[in-house]
Amino acid sequence: MPAYIVRRVLISIGVLFVASFLLYLAVASSGDPLASLKARPGITQSAIDATARSLGLDQPVVVRWWNWLTGVLTGDWGTSVALGQAQAPVFSTVMHALWVTIRLVVIAEVLALLVGGAVGAIAALRQYSVTDYVATTLAFVLFSMPVFCIAIILKTYGIQFNLLLIDLGGERWLTTAGPPDGGFTGSPGHMFFTFTGTYLLPTIALAAISFAAYSRFQRASMLEVMRQDYVRTARAKGLSERQVVLRHALRNALLPVTTYFAYNFGAVFGGAIVTEQVFGWNGMGSLLVRSIQQYDPNMLMGWLLVTATIVVLFNLFADIAYSYLDPRIRLG
């Protein structure tokens, strides 16, 4: 296992190296950072050239990529080049946005995995029952709805629910405009009240589609595993149905779900872009939208680098988890 992990880490570093070059070429060729400067009335060519030199835009794209990469390796991710904006350091800006989004994504994915996995396993064990039909119908309904539709519906009913609470003499609970600026303060009860009200709607929006996928993957995998010879052998040995399901069937049925979880954790950032816009979260989604609108190459590359690293790390996690979940797998 240690040798396998080292080998996979080295391969992942190579993948990130190549991906950073391709992404930098794509970002560099997608727009002109000086477009807004050139559109200003009365601007001179010498001023444009001076700005280009200060930003390193007068150099070939390969040289700019190498300078950017060496800067990243030494801890200097550069600064925002969006003209007219504060020259914010890329690293601290991306890390702040990542911390905002990662809290939301982790809660949503863990919730979707636990609930979806449990629902899928129960549906498989009660195949063609009312429980199975309800779980299947719910999964297909959620599959058919885009995340922005779910988010808008939740926000609309959240606002109406808050109005109902106010009419009944209470205070609004569900937050639809982002987390509080000062964090969660006050008594433990008030902090819990604010925390749940802040995370509930965007978490459900992000977890809904993932829940549908996890439940379907778990159901199909569980049905296949329950027909395997080693499950029949476990029953023939006299083990209880609980031991057969938990010790022999469920563990092996988690393999496809583990693969999807590793992939989906990175892909769910795409859903976070929409969800953050709807609920007013200033995280990775909002940062990506601003970077594209203002065409900020350094900020875009910081966002892409962090996202690519997360995808690679979670795929490595899935490979390692395989060997733990299935003892038949041996890694040299």
C-alpha positions as CSV (number, residue, x, y, z in Angstrom):
1,M,0.0,0.0,0.0
2,P,2.7,2.6,0.8
3,A,4.4,2.0,-2.5
4,Y,1.1,2.3,-4.3
5,I,0.2,5.6,-2.6
6,V,3.6,7.1,-3.5
7,R,3.2,6.0,-7.1
8,R,-0.3,7.4,-7.3
9,V,0.8,10.7,-5.7
10,L,3.6,11.0,-8.3
11,I,1.2,10.3,-11.1
12,S,-1.2,12.9,-9.7
13,I,1.5,15.5,-9.6
14,G,2.3,14.8,-13.3
15,V,-1.4,15.1,-14.1
16,L,-1.7,18.5,-12.3
17,F,1.5,19.7,-14.1
18,V,0.1,18.9,-17.6
19,A,-3.4,20.1,-16.7
20,S,-2.0,23.4,-15.4
21,F,-0.3,24.0,-18.8
22,L,-3.4,23.2,-20.8
23,L,-5.6,25.3,-18.6
24,Y,-3.2,28.2,-18.7
25,L,-3.2,28.1,-22.5
26,A,-7.0,28.0,-22.5
27,V,-7.3,30.9,-20.1
28,A,-4.7,33.0,-21.8
29,S,-6.4,32.6,-25.2
30,S,-9.9,33.3,-24.0
31,G,-9.7,37.1,-23.6
32,D,-7.7,40.2,-23.2
33,P,-7.0,41.5,-19.6
34,L,-6.4,44.9,-21.1
35,A,-9.7,45.2,-22.9
36,S,-11.3,47.5,-20.3
37,L,-8.1,49.7,-20.3
38,K,-8.1,50.0,-24.1
39,A,-11.7,51.0,-24.1
40,R,-11.1,54.0,-21.8
41,P,-11.2,57.4,-23.7
42,G,-7.9,59.2,-24.1
43,I,-5.8,56.2,-23.1
44,T,-2.4,56.2,-24.9
45,Q,-0.5,53.3,-26.3
46,S,2.4,53.9,-24.0
47,A,0.2,53.5,-21.0
48,I,-1.2,50.3,-22.4
49,D,2.3,49.0,-23.1
50,A,3.4,49.9,-19.6
51,T,0.5,48.1,-18.0
52,A,1.1,45.1,-20.1
53,R,4.8,45.0,-19.0
54,S,3.8,45.4,-15.4
55,L,1.4,42.4,-15.7
56,G,3.9,40.3,-17.7
57,L,1.6,40.2,-20.7
58,D,4.3,41.2,-23.1
59,Q,6.0,37.8,-22.7
60,P,5.1,34.6,-24.6
61,V,2.4,32.5,-23.0
62,V,4.7,29.6,-22.2
63,V,7.0,32.0,-20.3
64,R,4.1,33.4,-18.5
65,W,2.9,29.9,-17.6
66,W,6.3,29.0,-16.3
67,N,6.6,32.1,-14.2
68,W,3.1,31.5,-12.8
69,L,4.0,27.8,-12.0
70,T,7.2,28.7,-10.3
71,G,5.4,31.4,-8.3
72,V,2.8,28.8,-7.2
73,L,5.5,26.4,-6.1
74,T,7.1,29.1,-4.0
75,G,3.8,30.2,-2.5
76,D,3.2,33.3,-4.7
77,W,0.0,32.8,-6.6
78,G,0.1,36.3,-8.0
79,T,-2.5,39.1,-7.6
80,S,-5.7,39.9,-9.3
81,V,-5.2,41.7,-12.6
82,A,-8.8,42.9,-12.9
83,L,-8.3,46.5,-13.8
84,G,-10.2,49.0,-11.6
85,Q,-10.4,46.5,-8.7
86,A,-8.3,46.2,-5.6
87,Q,-5.2,44.1,-6.4
88,A,-6.1,41.3,-4.1
89,P,-3.7,38.4,-3.6
90,V,-5.0,35.3,-5.4
91,F,-4.0,32.7,-2.7
92,S,-5.8,34.4,0.2
93,T,-8.9,35.2,-1.9
94,V,-9.2,31.6,-3.3
95,M,-8.6,30.1,0.2
96,H,-11.3,32.3,1.7
97,A,-13.8,31.4,-1.0
98,L,-12.8,27.7,-0.7
99,W,-13.4,27.7,3.0
100,V,-16.9,29.1,2.5
101,T,-17.8,26.6,-0.2
102,I,-16.1,23.5,1.4
103,R,-18.2,23.8,4.5
104,L,-21.4,23.8,2.4
105,V,-20.2,21.0,0.0
106,V,-18.9,18.7,2.8
107,I,-22.2,18.9,4.8
108,A,-24.3,18.4,1.6
109,E,-22.2,15.4,0.3
110,V,-21.9,13.6,3.6
111,L,-25.7,14.0,4.2
112,A,-26.5,12.8,0.6
113,L,-24.1,9.9,1.0
114,L,-25.5,8.7,4.3
115,V,-29.2,9.2,3.5
116,G,-28.8,8.1,-0.2
117,G,-26.8,5.0,0.7
118,A,-29.2,4.0,3.4
119,V,-32.3,4.5,1.2
120,G,-30.7,2.6,-1.7
121,A,-29.8,-0.3,0.5
122,I,-33.2,-0.5,2.1
123,A,-34.9,-0.3,-1.3
124,A,-32.7,-3.2,-2.6
125,L,-33.5,-5.3,0.4
126,R,-37.2,-4.6,-0.1
127,Q,-37.2,-4.9,-3.8
128,Y,-40.6,-4.1,-5.5
129,S,-42.1,-3.0,-2.2
130,V,-43.8,0.3,-1.6
131,T,-40.5,1.6,-0.1
132,D,-38.7,0.7,-3.3
133,Y,-41.2,2.3,-5.5
134,V,-41.2,5.5,-3.4
135,A,-37.4,5.7,-3.3
136,T,-37.2,5.1,-7.1
137,T,-39.8,7.7,-7.9
138,L,-38.1,10.3,-5.6
139,A,-34.7,9.6,-7.2
140,F,-36.0,10.1,-10.8
141,V,-37.9,13.3,-9.9
142,L,-34.7,14.7,-8.4
143,F,-32.7,13.5,-11.3
144,S,-35.0,15.4,-13.7
145,M,-34.7,18.7,-11.9
146,P,-31.7,21.0,-12.5
147,V,-30.0,22.3,-9.4
148,F,-31.1,26.0,-10.1
149,C,-34.7,24.9,-10.2
150,I,-34.4,23.1,-6.8
151,A,-32.6,26.1,-5.3
152,I,-35.2,28.6,-6.5
153,I,-38.1,26.5,-5.3
154,L,-36.4,26.1,-1.9
155,K,-35.6,29.8,-1.6
156,T,-39.2,30.8,-2.6
157,Y,-40.8,28.5,0.1
158,G,-38.1,29.5,2.5
159,I,-39.1,33.2,2.3
160,Q,-42.8,32.3,2.7
161,F,-41.9,30.1,5.7
162,N,-40.1,33.1,7.3
163,L,-43.1,35.3,6.7
164,L,-45.3,32.8,8.4
165,L,-43.0,32.7,11.4
166,I,-43.1,36.5,11.6
167,D,-46.9,36.5,11.4
168,L,-47.0,34.1,14.2
169,G,-44.9,36.3,16.4
170,G,-41.6,34.6,15.9
171,E,-38.4,35.6,14.0
172,R,-37.2,34.6,10.6
173,W,-35.2,31.3,10.7
174,L,-34.2,30.3,7.1
175,T,-31.4,32.5,5.7
176,T,-31.7,33.2,1.9
177,A,-28.9,35.8,1.6
178,G,-25.7,34.1,2.7
179,P,-24.1,33.3,6.1
180,P,-23.8,36.1,8.7
181,D,-20.8,38.4,8.2
182,G,-19.8,38.2,11.9
183,G,-20.1,34.4,12.1
184,F,-22.3,32.5,14.5
185,T,-22.4,34.3,17.8
186,G,-24.5,34.5,20.9
187,S,-25.8,31.7,23.2
188,P,-25.4,28.0,22.1
189,G,-29.1,27.9,21.4
190,H,-29.0,31.0,19.2
191,M,-25.9,29.8,17.4
192,F,-27.6,26.4,16.6
193,F,-30.7,28.3,15.5
194,T,-28.7,30.5,13.2
195,F,-26.4,27.7,11.9
196,T,-29.3,25.4,10.9
197,G,-31.2,28.2,9.3
198,T,-28.2,29.3,7.3
199,Y,-27.2,25.9,6.0
200,L,-30.5,24.1,5.6
201,L,-31.7,25.4,2.2
202,P,-28.4,25.5,0.2
203,T,-27.4,22.1,1.7
204,I,-30.7,20.5,0.6
205,A,-30.3,22.0,-2.8
206,L,-26.8,20.6,-3.3
207,A,-27.6,17.3,-1.6
208,A,-30.8,16.6,-3.5
209,I,-29.3,15.4,-6.9
210,S,-26.4,13.7,-5.2
211,F,-28.9,11.8,-3.0
212,A,-30.7,10.6,-6.1
213,A,-27.4,9.3,-7.6
214,Y,-26.2,7.6,-4.4
215,S,-29.5,5.9,-3.8
216,R,-29.6,4.5,-7.3
217,F,-26.0,3.4,-7.3
218,Q,-26.4,1.8,-3.9
219,R,-29.6,0.0,-4.8
220,A,-28.2,-1.5,-8.0
221,S,-24.9,-2.5,-6.3
222,M,-26.7,-4.1,-3.4
223,L,-29.0,-6.1,-5.6
224,E,-26.0,-7.5,-7.5
225,V,-24.0,-8.3,-4.3
226,M,-27.0,-10.1,-2.6
227,R,-27.0,-12.6,-5.5
228,Q,-23.3,-13.5,-5.1
229,D,-22.1,-16.9,-3.9
230,Y,-20.3,-15.6,-0.8
231,V,-23.6,-14.2,0.4
232,R,-25.3,-17.5,0.0
233,T,-22.3,-19.2,1.8
234,A,-22.7,-16.7,4.7
235,R,-26.4,-17.6,5.0
236,A,-25.5,-21.3,4.8
237,K,-23.1,-21.0,7.7
238,G,-26.0,-19.9,9.8
239,L,-25.2,-16.2,10.1
240,S,-28.1,-13.9,10.9
241,E,-29.5,-11.7,8.1
242,R,-28.2,-8.7,9.9
243,Q,-24.6,-10.1,9.8
244,V,-25.0,-11.1,6.2
245,V,-26.1,-7.7,5.1
246,L,-23.8,-5.5,7.2
247,R,-20.6,-7.6,7.2
248,H,-20.7,-9.2,3.8
249,A,-23.1,-7.5,1.4
250,L,-23.1,-3.8,2.3
251,R,-19.3,-3.4,2.5
252,N,-18.8,-4.7,-1.0
253,A,-21.8,-2.9,-2.3
254,L,-20.1,0.4,-1.3
255,L,-17.5,0.1,-4.0
256,P,-19.4,1.8,-6.9
257,V,-20.7,4.5,-4.5
258,T,-17.2,5.2,-3.3
259,T,-16.1,5.8,-6.9
260,Y,-19.0,8.1,-7.5
261,F,-18.5,10.0,-4.3
262,A,-14.8,10.8,-5.2
263,Y,-15.9,12.0,-8.7
264,N,-19.0,13.8,-7.5
265,F,-17.2,15.8,-4.7
266,G,-15.3,17.7,-7.3
267,A,-18.2,17.9,-9.8
268,V,-20.5,19.3,-7.1
269,F,-18.6,22.6,-7.2
270,G,-20.4,23.1,-10.5
271,G,-23.7,22.9,-8.6
272,A,-22.3,25.2,-5.9
273,I,-21.8,27.9,-8.5
274,V,-25.5,28.1,-9.1
275,T,-26.5,27.5,-5.5
276,E,-24.2,30.2,-4.2
277,Q,-25.7,32.7,-6.7
278,V,-29.2,31.9,-5.6
279,F,-28.6,32.0,-1.9
280,G,-26.0,34.8,-1.8
281,W,-22.9,32.8,-0.7
282,N,-19.6,34.4,-1.5
283,G,-17.7,31.2,-2.2
284,M,-15.9,29.5,-5.0
285,G,-19.0,29.7,-7.3
286,S,-19.2,33.5,-6.9
287,L,-15.5,33.9,-7.3
288,L,-15.5,32.0,-10.6
289,V,-18.4,34.1,-11.9
290,R,-16.6,37.3,-11.0
291,S,-13.3,36.1,-12.5
292,I,-14.9,35.3,-15.8
293,Q,-16.9,38.5,-16.0
294,Q,-13.8,40.6,-15.2
295,Y,-11.5,38.2,-17.1
296,D,-9.0,37.9,-14.3
297,P,-6.5,35.2,-15.5
298,N,-4.6,34.8,-12.2
299,M,-7.8,34.4,-10.2
300,L,-9.2,31.9,-12.8
301,M,-6.0,29.9,-12.6
302,G,-6.1,29.8,-8.8
303,W,-9.7,28.6,-8.9
304,L,-8.9,25.9,-11.5
305,L,-5.8,24.8,-9.7
306,V,-7.7,24.3,-6.4
307,T,-10.6,22.5,-8.1
308,A,-8.3,20.2,-10.1
309,T,-6.3,19.3,-6.9
310,I,-9.5,18.4,-5.1
311,V,-10.6,16.1,-7.9
312,V,-7.2,14.4,-8.0
313,L,-7.1,14.0,-4.2
314,F,-10.5,12.5,-4.0
315,N,-9.8,10.0,-6.8
316,L,-6.7,9.0,-4.9
317,F,-8.9,8.6,-1.8
318,A,-11.3,6.3,-3.8
319,D,-8.5,4.1,-4.9
320,I,-7.2,3.7,-1.3
321,A,-10.7,3.1,0.0
322,Y,-11.2,0.3,-2.5
323,S,-8.5,-1.8,-0.9
324,Y,-10.1,-1.3,2.5
325,L,-13.7,-2.1,1.4
326,D,-12.8,-5.1,-0.7
327,P,-10.1,-7.4,0.8
328,R,-9.8,-9.2,-2.6
329,I,-8.1,-6.1,-4.0
330,R,-4.3,-6.2,-3.6
331,L,-2.2,-3.3,-4.5
332,G,1.6,-3.6,-5.1
